[in-house]
Amino acid sequence: PAQSLASAISHALYDNRRVTLRAIGAGSVNQAMKGCAIARGYVAQRGLDLVVRPGFTEVEGKLGDELSAMIFVVRVE
């Protein structure tokens, strides 16, 4: 899963698209960060440096309740 995410992140960045990830739960946050770390290696091969800006947001759950989520804004420099 993390390698597939890394590939998707890399290709989106190559196409100059904005990449924002949202993760709810420890496992999802872990996979998102792994994906970013792997993608950083992919884009480095093209001389780019991947930067991740983490933050928090609230999302509506299935039962209408508010859930805290991590958000990751990914870009290259």
PyMOL Python script that loads the backbone (N, CA, C, O; Angstrom):
from pymol import cmd

cmd.read_pdbstr("""\
ATOM      1  N   PRO A   1       0.805  -1.212   0.000  1.00  0.00           N
ATOM      2  CA  PRO A   1       0.000   0.000   0.000  1.00  0.00           C
ATOM      3  C   PRO A   1       0.850   1.280   0.000  1.00  0.00           C
ATOM      4  O   PRO A   1       0.546   2.216  -0.739  1.00  0.00           O
ATOM      5  N   ALA A   2       1.897   1.330   0.810  1.00  0.00           N
ATOM      6  CA  ALA A   2       2.712   2.543   0.883  1.00  0.00           C
ATOM      7  C   ALA A   2       3.440   2.791  -0.437  1.00  0.00           C
ATOM      8  O   ALA A   2       3.591   3.942  -0.847  1.00  0.00           O
ATOM      9  N   GLN A   3       3.893   1.732  -1.108  1.00  0.00           N
ATOM     10  CA  GLN A   3       4.588   1.904  -2.385  1.00  0.00           C
ATOM     11  C   GLN A   3       3.631   2.383  -3.471  1.00  0.00           C
ATOM     12  O   GLN A   3       4.015   3.191  -4.317  1.00  0.00           O
ATOM     13  N   SER A   4       2.408   1.904  -3.460  1.00  0.00           N
ATOM     14  CA  SER A   4       1.408   2.377  -4.426  1.00  0.00           C
ATOM     15  C   SER A   4       1.083   3.842  -4.184  1.00  0.00           C
ATOM     16  O   SER A   4       0.945   4.617  -5.131  1.00  0.00           O
ATOM     17  N   LEU A   5       0.962   4.219  -2.927  1.00  0.00           N
ATOM     18  CA  LEU A   5       0.713   5.612  -2.578  1.00  0.00           C
ATOM     19  C   LEU A   5       1.888   6.479  -3.011  1.00  0.00           C
ATOM     20  O   LEU A   5       1.694   7.564  -3.558  1.00  0.00           O
ATOM     21  N   ALA A   6       3.107   6.004  -2.767  1.00  0.00           N
ATOM     22  CA  ALA A   6       4.310   6.752  -3.157  1.00  0.00           C
ATOM     23  C   ALA A   6       4.347   6.985  -4.663  1.00  0.00           C
ATOM     24  O   ALA A   6       4.694   8.073  -5.122  1.00  0.00           O
ATOM     25  N   SER A   7       3.997   5.982  -5.409  1.00  0.00           N
ATOM     26  CA  SER A   7       3.966   6.107  -6.867  1.00  0.00           C
ATOM     27  C   SER A   7       2.928   7.143  -7.298  1.00  0.00           C
ATOM     28  O   SER A   7       3.194   7.971  -8.169  1.00  0.00           O
ATOM     29  N   ALA A   8       1.751   7.091  -6.685  1.00  0.00           N
ATOM     30  CA  ALA A   8       0.697   8.053  -7.022  1.00  0.00           C
ATOM     31  C   ALA A   8       1.110   9.477  -6.659  1.00  0.00           C
ATOM     32  O   ALA A   8       0.861  10.409  -7.423  1.00  0.00           O
ATOM     33  N   ILE A   9       1.733   9.647  -5.507  1.00  0.00           N
ATOM     34  CA  ILE A   9       2.214  10.969  -5.090  1.00  0.00           C
ATOM     35  C   ILE A   9       3.242  11.483  -6.086  1.00  0.00           C
ATOM     36  O   ILE A   9       3.152  12.623  -6.542  1.00  0.00           O
ATOM     37  N   SER A  10       4.218  10.648  -6.425  1.00  0.00           N
ATOM     38  CA  SER A  10       5.293  11.048  -7.339  1.00  0.00           C
ATOM     39  C   SER A  10       4.752  11.469  -8.694  1.00  0.00           C
ATOM     40  O   SER A  10       5.130  12.519  -9.215  1.00  0.00           O
ATOM     41  N   HIS A  11       3.876  10.667  -9.265  1.00  0.00           N
ATOM     42  CA  HIS A  11       3.337  10.979 -10.586  1.00  0.00           C
ATOM     43  C   HIS A  11       2.497  12.256 -10.565  1.00  0.00           C
ATOM     44  O   HIS A  11       2.531  13.038 -11.515  1.00  0.00           O
ATOM     45  N   ALA A  12       1.750  12.465  -9.489  1.00  0.00           N
ATOM     46  CA  ALA A  12       0.965  13.699  -9.376  1.00  0.00           C
ATOM     47  C   ALA A  12       1.900  14.909  -9.313  1.00  0.00           C
ATOM     48  O   ALA A  12       1.638  15.933  -9.945  1.00  0.00           O
ATOM     49  N   LEU A  13       2.972  14.791  -8.563  1.00  0.00           N
ATOM     50  CA  LEU A  13       3.917  15.902  -8.460  1.00  0.00           C
ATOM     51  C   LEU A  13       4.628  16.148  -9.791  1.00  0.00           C
ATOM     52  O   LEU A  13       4.887  17.298 -10.146  1.00  0.00           O
ATOM     53  N   TYR A  14       4.943  15.096 -10.521  1.00  0.00           N
ATOM     54  CA  TYR A  14       5.565  15.263 -11.841  1.00  0.00           C
ATOM     55  C   TYR A  14       4.636  16.021 -12.790  1.00  0.00           C
ATOM     56  O   TYR A  14       5.094  16.756 -13.665  1.00  0.00           O
ATOM     57  N   ASP A  15       3.318  15.832 -12.606  1.00  0.00           N
ATOM     58  CA  ASP A  15       2.318  16.503 -13.447  1.00  0.00           C
ATOM     59  C   ASP A  15       1.919  17.869 -12.887  1.00  0.00           C
ATOM     60  O   ASP A  15       0.952  18.475 -13.348  1.00  0.00           O
ATOM     61  N   ASN A  16       2.667  18.351 -11.890  1.00  0.00           N
ATOM     62  CA  ASN A  16       2.412  19.649 -11.247  1.00  0.00           C
ATOM     63  C   ASN A  16       1.026  19.742 -10.620  1.00  0.00           C
ATOM     64  O   ASN A  16       0.424  20.815 -10.592  1.00  0.00           O
ATOM     65  N   ARG A  17       0.521  18.621 -10.118  1.00  0.00           N
ATOM     66  CA  ARG A  17      -0.768  18.633  -9.436  1.00  0.00           C
ATOM     67  C   ARG A  17      -0.553  18.795  -7.939  1.00  0.00           C
ATOM     68  O   ARG A  17       0.483  18.407  -7.401  1.00  0.00           O
ATOM     69  N   ARG A  18      -1.539  19.370  -7.280  1.00  0.00           N
ATOM     70  CA  ARG A  18      -1.483  19.545  -5.832  1.00  0.00           C
ATOM     71  C   ARG A  18      -1.777  18.208  -5.151  1.00  0.00           C
ATOM     72  O   ARG A  18      -2.702  17.499  -5.548  1.00  0.00           O
ATOM     73  N   VAL A  19      -1.002  17.869  -4.141  1.00  0.00           N
ATOM     74  CA  VAL A  19      -1.192  16.607  -3.427  1.00  0.00           C
ATOM     75  C   VAL A  19      -1.515  16.911  -1.968  1.00  0.00           C
ATOM     76  O   VAL A  19      -0.720  17.529  -1.259  1.00  0.00           O
ATOM     77  N   THR A  20      -2.692  16.468  -1.530  1.00  0.00           N
ATOM     78  CA  THR A  20      -3.094  16.586  -0.135  1.00  0.00           C
ATOM     79  C   THR A  20      -3.617  15.233   0.305  1.00  0.00           C
ATOM     80  O   THR A  20      -4.528  14.685  -0.315  1.00  0.00           O
ATOM     81  N   LEU A  21      -3.049  14.694   1.370  1.00  0.00           N
ATOM     82  CA  LEU A  21      -3.474  13.411   1.912  1.00  0.00           C
ATOM     83  C   LEU A  21      -4.227  13.655   3.207  1.00  0.00           C
ATOM     84  O   LEU A  21      -3.887  14.561   3.967  1.00  0.00           O
ATOM     85  N   ARG A  22      -5.247  12.850   3.459  1.00  0.00           N
ATOM     86  CA  ARG A  22      -5.986  12.920   4.713  1.00  0.00           C
ATOM     87  C   ARG A  22      -6.039  11.513   5.288  1.00  0.00           C
ATOM     88  O   ARG A  22      -6.403  10.564   4.593  1.00  0.00           O
ATOM     89  N   ALA A  23      -5.674  11.382   6.567  1.00  0.00           N
ATOM     90  CA  ALA A  23      -5.622  10.065   7.193  1.00  0.00           C
ATOM     91  C   ALA A  23      -6.302  10.100   8.559  1.00  0.00           C
ATOM     92  O   ALA A  23      -6.116  11.029   9.345  1.00  0.00           O
ATOM     93  N   ILE A  24      -7.094   9.063   8.817  1.00  0.00           N
ATOM     94  CA  ILE A  24      -7.784   8.930  10.098  1.00  0.00           C
ATOM     95  C   ILE A  24      -7.335   7.616  10.718  1.00  0.00           C
ATOM     96  O   ILE A  24      -7.506   6.553  10.120  1.00  0.00           O
ATOM     97  N   GLY A  25      -6.767   7.683  11.907  1.00  0.00           N
ATOM     98  CA  GLY A  25      -6.313   6.486  12.608  1.00  0.00           C
ATOM     99  C   GLY A  25      -4.821   6.280  12.473  1.00  0.00           C
ATOM    100  O   GLY A  25      -4.198   6.702  11.499  1.00  0.00           O
ATOM    101  N   ALA A  26      -4.265   5.621  13.473  1.00  0.00           N
ATOM    102  CA  ALA A  26      -2.818   5.430  13.544  1.00  0.00           C
ATOM    103  C   ALA A  26      -2.266   4.667  12.344  1.00  0.00           C
ATOM    104  O   ALA A  26      -1.221   5.034  11.806  1.00  0.00           O
ATOM    105  N   GLY A  27      -2.949   3.620  11.923  1.00  0.00           N
ATOM    106  CA  GLY A  27      -2.468   2.830  10.793  1.00  0.00           C
ATOM    107  C   GLY A  27      -2.436   3.625   9.503  1.00  0.00           C
ATOM    108  O   GLY A  27      -1.493   3.520   8.718  1.00  0.00           O
ATOM    109  N   SER A  28      -3.475   4.421   9.289  1.00  0.00           N
ATOM    110  CA  SER A  28      -3.543   5.238   8.071  1.00  0.00           C
ATOM    111  C   SER A  28      -2.491   6.337   8.075  1.00  0.00           C
ATOM    112  O   SER A  28      -1.879   6.621   7.045  1.00  0.00           O
ATOM    113  N   VAL A  29      -2.281   6.954   9.234  1.00  0.00           N
ATOM    114  CA  VAL A  29      -1.246   7.985   9.341  1.00  0.00           C
ATOM    115  C   VAL A  29       0.119   7.367   9.070  1.00  0.00           C
ATOM    116  O   VAL A  29       0.947   7.961   8.379  1.00  0.00           O
ATOM    117  N   ASN A  30       0.354   6.176   9.613  1.00  0.00           N
ATOM    118  CA  ASN A  30       1.620   5.471   9.391  1.00  0.00           C
ATOM    119  C   ASN A  30       1.839   5.192   7.907  1.00  0.00           C
ATOM    120  O   ASN A  30       2.931   5.431   7.391  1.00  0.00           O
ATOM    121  N   GLN A  31       0.825   4.693   7.219  1.00  0.00           N
ATOM    122  CA  GLN A  31       0.961   4.383   5.792  1.00  0.00           C
ATOM    123  C   GLN A  31       1.156   5.656   4.966  1.00  0.00           C
ATOM    124  O   GLN A  31       1.910   5.654   3.994  1.00  0.00           O
ATOM    125  N   ALA A  32       0.483   6.736   5.346  1.00  0.00           N
ATOM    126  CA  ALA A  32       0.639   8.000   4.630  1.00  0.00           C
ATOM    127  C   ALA A  32       2.069   8.510   4.745  1.00  0.00           C
ATOM    128  O   ALA A  32       2.657   8.965   3.763  1.00  0.00           O
ATOM    129  N   MET A  33       2.625   8.430   5.955  1.00  0.00           N
ATOM    130  CA  MET A  33       4.004   8.898   6.141  1.00  0.00           C
ATOM    131  C   MET A  33       5.010   7.994   5.425  1.00  0.00           C
ATOM    132  O   MET A  33       5.991   8.479   4.861  1.00  0.00           O
ATOM    133  N   LYS A  34       4.772   6.701   5.448  1.00  0.00           N
ATOM    134  CA  LYS A  34       5.639   5.781   4.699  1.00  0.00           C
ATOM    135  C   LYS A  34       5.583   6.105   3.211  1.00  0.00           C
ATOM    136  O   LYS A  34       6.611   6.132   2.535  1.00  0.00           O
ATOM    137  N   GLY A  35       4.379   6.351   2.706  1.00  0.00           N
ATOM    138  CA  GLY A  35       4.220   6.696   1.297  1.00  0.00           C
ATOM    139  C   GLY A  35       4.985   7.962   0.947  1.00  0.00           C
ATOM    140  O   GLY A  35       5.623   8.033  -0.103  1.00  0.00           O
ATOM    141  N   CYS A  36       4.925   8.962   1.821  1.00  0.00           N
ATOM    142  CA  CYS A  36       5.660  10.215   1.587  1.00  0.00           C
ATOM    143  C   CYS A  36       7.162   9.976   1.607  1.00  0.00           C
ATOM    144  O   CYS A  36       7.888  10.527   0.779  1.00  0.00           O
ATOM    145  N   ALA A  37       7.632   9.167   2.538  1.00  0.00           N
ATOM    146  CA  ALA A  37       9.060   8.884   2.635  1.00  0.00           C
ATOM    147  C   ALA A  37       9.567   8.156   1.383  1.00  0.00           C
ATOM    148  O   ALA A  37      10.637   8.476   0.865  1.00  0.00           O
ATOM    149  N   ILE A  38       8.803   7.192   0.911  1.00  0.00           N
ATOM    150  CA  ILE A  38       9.188   6.454  -0.303  1.00  0.00           C
ATOM    151  C   ILE A  38       9.137   7.385  -1.509  1.00  0.00           C
ATOM    152  O   ILE A  38      10.031   7.354  -2.355  1.00  0.00           O
ATOM    153  N   ALA A  39       8.097   8.212  -1.594  1.00  0.00           N
ATOM    154  CA  ALA A  39       7.970   9.159  -2.714  1.00  0.00           C
ATOM    155  C   ALA A  39       9.131  10.143  -2.733  1.00  0.00           C
ATOM    156  O   ALA A  39       9.578  10.558  -3.803  1.00  0.00           O
ATOM    157  N   ARG A  40       9.616  10.512  -1.569  1.00  0.00           N
ATOM    158  CA  ARG A  40      10.764  11.425  -1.511  1.00  0.00           C
ATOM    159  C   ARG A  40      11.965  10.814  -2.220  1.00  0.00           C
ATOM    160  O   ARG A  40      12.705  11.515  -2.910  1.00  0.00           O
ATOM    161  N   GLY A  41      12.156   9.529  -2.053  1.00  0.00           N
ATOM    162  CA  GLY A  41      13.236   8.847  -2.761  1.00  0.00           C
ATOM    163  C   GLY A  41      13.008   8.828  -4.266  1.00  0.00           C
ATOM    164  O   GLY A  41      13.949   8.989  -5.043  1.00  0.00           O
ATOM    165  N   TYR A  42      11.760   8.631  -4.676  1.00  0.00           N
ATOM    166  CA  TYR A  42      11.443   8.618  -6.107  1.00  0.00           C
ATOM    167  C   TYR A  42      11.724   9.971  -6.758  1.00  0.00           C
ATOM    168  O   TYR A  42      12.366  10.035  -7.807  1.00  0.00           O
ATOM    169  N   VAL A  43      11.243  11.057  -6.136  1.00  0.00           N
ATOM    170  CA  VAL A  43      11.415  12.372  -6.762  1.00  0.00           C
ATOM    171  C   VAL A  43      12.861  12.861  -6.670  1.00  0.00           C
ATOM    172  O   VAL A  43      13.290  13.685  -7.477  1.00  0.00           O
ATOM    173  N   ALA A  44      13.609  12.355  -5.690  1.00  0.00           N
ATOM    174  CA  ALA A  44      15.018  12.736  -5.557  1.00  0.00           C
ATOM    175  C   ALA A  44      15.823  12.301  -6.774  1.00  0.00           C
ATOM    176  O   ALA A  44      16.812  12.942  -7.130  1.00  0.00           O
ATOM    177  N   GLN A  45      15.401  11.210  -7.413  1.00  0.00           N
ATOM    178  CA  GLN A  45      16.092  10.723  -8.605  1.00  0.00           C
ATOM    179  C   GLN A  45      15.997  11.719  -9.751  1.00  0.00           C
ATOM    180  O   GLN A  45      16.781  11.661 -10.699  1.00  0.00           O
ATOM    181  N   ARG A  46      15.026  12.642  -9.662  1.00  0.00           N
ATOM    182  CA  ARG A  46      14.867  13.693 -10.677  1.00  0.00           C
ATOM    183  C   ARG A  46      15.371  15.044 -10.178  1.00  0.00           C
ATOM    184  O   ARG A  46      15.104  16.080 -10.787  1.00  0.00           O
ATOM    185  N   GLY A  47      16.100  15.021  -9.068  1.00  0.00           N
ATOM    186  CA  GLY A  47      16.673  16.244  -8.527  1.00  0.00           C
ATOM    187  C   GLY A  47      15.692  17.115  -7.765  1.00  0.00           C
ATOM    188  O   GLY A  47      15.945  18.305  -7.578  1.00  0.00           O
ATOM    189  N   LEU A  48      14.573  16.545  -7.318  1.00  0.00           N
ATOM    190  CA  LEU A  48      13.559  17.296  -6.590  1.00  0.00           C
ATOM    191  C   LEU A  48      13.596  16.916  -5.112  1.00  0.00           C
ATOM    192  O   LEU A  48      14.006  15.811  -4.757  1.00  0.00           O
ATOM    193  N   ASP A  49      13.170  17.829  -4.264  1.00  0.00           N
ATOM    194  CA  ASP A  49      13.092  17.559  -2.826  1.00  0.00           C
ATOM    195  C   ASP A  49      11.632  17.636  -2.405  1.00  0.00           C
ATOM    196  O   ASP A  49      10.985  18.669  -2.578  1.00  0.00           O
ATOM    197  N   LEU A  50      11.119  16.558  -1.858  1.00  0.00           N
ATOM    198  CA  LEU A  50       9.738  16.487  -1.429  1.00  0.00           C
ATOM    199  C   LEU A  50       9.610  17.077  -0.025  1.00  0.00           C
ATOM    200  O   LEU A  50      10.402  16.763   0.863  1.00  0.00           O
ATOM    201  N   VAL A  51       8.615  17.927   0.164  1.00  0.00           N
ATOM    202  CA  VAL A  51       8.350  18.557   1.454  1.00  0.00           C
ATOM    203  C   VAL A  51       6.928  18.208   1.870  1.00  0.00           C
ATOM    204  O   VAL A  51       6.001  18.302   1.066  1.00  0.00           O
ATOM    205  N   VAL A  52       6.756  17.805   3.131  1.00  0.00           N
ATOM    206  CA  VAL A  52       5.443  17.455   3.666  1.00  0.00           C
ATOM    207  C   VAL A  52       5.121  18.413   4.811  1.00  0.00           C
ATOM    208  O   VAL A  52       5.909  18.577   5.743  1.00  0.00           O
ATOM    209  N   ARG A  53       3.947  19.043   4.724  1.00  0.00           N
ATOM    210  CA  ARG A  53       3.487  19.940   5.791  1.00  0.00           C
ATOM    211  C   ARG A  53       2.289  19.288   6.458  1.00  0.00           C
ATOM    212  O   ARG A  53       1.196  19.277   5.892  1.00  0.00           O
ATOM    213  N   PRO A  54       2.481  18.741   7.666  1.00  0.00           N
ATOM    214  CA  PRO A  54       1.373  18.076   8.358  1.00  0.00           C
ATOM    215  C   PRO A  54       0.485  19.063   9.106  1.00  0.00           C
ATOM    216  O   PRO A  54       0.908  20.165   9.455  1.00  0.00           O
ATOM    217  N   GLY A  55      -0.747  18.645   9.342  1.00  0.00           N
ATOM    218  CA  GLY A  55      -1.684  19.449  10.113  1.00  0.00           C
ATOM    219  C   GLY A  55      -2.859  18.600  10.544  1.00  0.00           C
ATOM    220  O   GLY A  55      -2.886  17.390  10.319  1.00  0.00           O
ATOM    221  N   PHE A  56      -3.830  19.248  11.165  1.00  0.00           N
ATOM    222  CA  PHE A  56      -5.023  18.554  11.629  1.00  0.00           C
ATOM    223  C   PHE A  56      -6.256  19.154  10.982  1.00  0.00           C
ATOM    224  O   PHE A  56      -6.269  20.330  10.617  1.00  0.00           O
ATOM    225  N   THR A  57      -7.281  18.347  10.844  1.00  0.00           N
ATOM    226  CA  THR A  57      -8.570  18.801  10.329  1.00  0.00           C
ATOM    227  C   THR A  57      -9.659  17.967  10.986  1.00  0.00           C
ATOM    228  O   THR A  57      -9.374  16.953  11.623  1.00  0.00           O
ATOM    229  N   GLU A  58     -10.887  18.386  10.832  1.00  0.00           N
ATOM    230  CA  GLU A  58     -12.039  17.639  11.337  1.00  0.00           C
ATOM    231  C   GLU A  58     -12.842  17.135  10.141  1.00  0.00           C
ATOM    232  O   GLU A  58     -13.050  17.870   9.176  1.00  0.00           O
ATOM    233  N   VAL A  59     -13.288  15.899  10.204  1.00  0.00           N
ATOM    234  CA  VAL A  59     -14.127  15.328   9.150  1.00  0.00           C
ATOM    235  C   VAL A  59     -15.361  14.708   9.791  1.00  0.00           C
ATOM    236  O   VAL A  59     -15.349  14.347  10.968  1.00  0.00           O
ATOM    237  N   GLU A  60     -16.417  14.592   9.010  1.00  0.00           N
ATOM    238  CA  GLU A  60     -17.644  13.993   9.519  1.00  0.00           C
ATOM    239  C   GLU A  60     -17.563  12.477   9.395  1.00  0.00           C
ATOM    240  O   GLU A  60     -17.247  11.948   8.329  1.00  0.00           O
ATOM    241  N   GLY A  61     -17.849  11.788  10.482  1.00  0.00           N
ATOM    242  CA  GLY A  61     -17.844  10.337  10.497  1.00  0.00           C
ATOM    243  C   GLY A  61     -19.128   9.760   9.938  1.00  0.00           C
ATOM    244  O   GLY A  61     -20.053  10.499   9.601  1.00  0.00           O
ATOM    245  N   LYS A  62     -19.190   8.445   9.839  1.00  0.00           N
ATOM    246  CA  LYS A  62     -20.371   7.764   9.286  1.00  0.00           C
ATOM    247  C   LYS A  62     -21.627   8.011  10.116  1.00  0.00           C
ATOM    248  O   LYS A  62     -22.739   8.010   9.588  1.00  0.00           O
ATOM    249  N   LEU A  63     -21.444   8.219  11.408  1.00  0.00           N
ATOM    250  CA  LEU A  63     -22.585   8.420  12.299  1.00  0.00           C
ATOM    251  C   LEU A  63     -22.900   9.895  12.511  1.00  0.00           C
ATOM    252  O   LEU A  63     -23.690  10.249  13.386  1.00  0.00           O
ATOM    253  N   GLY A  64     -22.277  10.755  11.704  1.00  0.00           N
ATOM    254  CA  GLY A  64     -22.519  12.181  11.821  1.00  0.00           C
ATOM    255  C   GLY A  64     -21.666  12.869  12.865  1.00  0.00           C
ATOM    256  O   GLY A  64     -21.816  14.069  13.097  1.00  0.00           O
ATOM    257  N   ASP A  65     -20.769  12.123  13.500  1.00  0.00           N
ATOM    258  CA  ASP A  65     -19.905  12.706  14.517  1.00  0.00           C
ATOM    259  C   ASP A  65     -18.657  13.315  13.886  1.00  0.00           C
ATOM    260  O   ASP A  65     -18.327  13.014  12.739  1.00  0.00           O
ATOM    261  N   GLU A  66     -17.977  14.157  14.623  1.00  0.00           N
ATOM    262  CA  GLU A  66     -16.750  14.796  14.142  1.00  0.00           C
ATOM    263  C   GLU A  66     -15.544  13.938  14.526  1.00  0.00           C
ATOM    264  O   GLU A  66     -15.400  13.524  15.677  1.00  0.00           O
ATOM    265  N   LEU A  67     -14.685  13.680  13.545  1.00  0.00           N
ATOM    266  CA  LEU A  67     -13.462  12.919  13.771  1.00  0.00           C
ATOM    267  C   LEU A  67     -12.252  13.801  13.484  1.00  0.00           C
ATOM    268  O   LEU A  67     -12.271  14.625  12.570  1.00  0.00           O
ATOM    269  N   SER A  68     -11.207  13.615  14.274  1.00  0.00           N
ATOM    270  CA  SER A  68      -9.954  14.314  13.994  1.00  0.00           C
ATOM    271  C   SER A  68      -9.189  13.519  12.948  1.00  0.00           C
ATOM    272  O   SER A  68      -9.155  12.289  12.984  1.00  0.00           O
ATOM    273  N   ALA A  69      -8.581  14.233  12.027  1.00  0.00           N
ATOM    274  CA  ALA A  69      -7.799  13.586  10.976  1.00  0.00           C
ATOM    275  C   ALA A  69      -6.498  14.350  10.793  1.00  0.00           C
ATOM    276  O   ALA A  69      -6.424  15.551  11.055  1.00  0.00           O
ATOM    277  N   MET A  70      -5.488  13.646  10.347  1.00  0.00           N
ATOM    278  CA  MET A  70      -4.224  14.289   9.967  1.00  0.00           C
ATOM    279  C   MET A  70      -4.334  14.638   8.491  1.00  0.00           C
ATOM    280  O   MET A  70      -4.897  13.887   7.695  1.00  0.00           O
ATOM    281  N   ILE A  71      -3.788  15.783   8.148  1.00  0.00           N
ATOM    282  CA  ILE A  71      -3.738  16.199   6.744  1.00  0.00           C
ATOM    283  C   ILE A  71      -2.277  16.456   6.410  1.00  0.00           C
ATOM    284  O   ILE A  71      -1.535  17.027   7.210  1.00  0.00           O
ATOM    285  N   PHE A  72      -1.875  16.029   5.224  1.00  0.00           N
ATOM    286  CA  PHE A  72      -0.493  16.191   4.756  1.00  0.00           C
ATOM    287  C   PHE A  72      -0.516  16.894   3.408  1.00  0.00           C
ATOM    288  O   PHE A  72      -1.037  16.358   2.430  1.00  0.00           O
ATOM    289  N   VAL A  73       0.043  18.082   3.358  1.00  0.00           N
ATOM    290  CA  VAL A  73       0.176  18.806   2.101  1.00  0.00           C
ATOM    291  C   VAL A  73       1.579  18.509   1.578  1.00  0.00           C
ATOM    292  O   VAL A  73       2.574  18.811   2.236  1.00  0.00           O
ATOM    293  N   VAL A  74       1.646  17.916   0.394  1.00  0.00           N
ATOM    294  CA  VAL A  74       2.916  17.463  -0.182  1.00  0.00           C
ATOM    295  C   VAL A  74       3.262  18.320  -1.383  1.00  0.00           C
ATOM    296  O   VAL A  74       2.416  18.563  -2.244  1.00  0.00           O
ATOM    297  N   ARG A  75       4.503  18.777  -1.444  1.00  0.00           N
ATOM    298  CA  ARG A  75       4.959  19.572  -2.595  1.00  0.00           C
ATOM    299  C   ARG A  75       6.442  19.314  -2.805  1.00  0.00           C
ATOM    300  O   ARG A  75       7.099  18.677  -1.982  1.00  0.00           O
ATOM    301  N   VAL A  76       6.953  19.812  -3.909  1.00  0.00           N
ATOM    302  CA  VAL A  76       8.384  19.691  -4.191  1.00  0.00           C
ATOM    303  C   VAL A  76       9.026  21.070  -4.226  1.00  0.00           C
ATOM    304  O   VAL A  76       8.377  22.074  -4.520  1.00  0.00           O
ATOM    305  N   GLU A  77      10.299  21.092  -3.922  1.00  0.00           N
ATOM    306  CA  GLU A  77      11.075  22.326  -3.995  1.00  0.00           C
ATOM    307  C   GLU A  77      12.188  22.153  -4.985  1.00  0.00           C
ATOM    308  O   GLU A  77      12.970  23.079  -5.204  1.00  0.00           O
TER     309      GLU A  77
END
""", "prot")
cmd.dss("prot")
cmd.show_as("cartoon", "prot")
cmd.util.cbc("prot")
cmd.orient("prot")
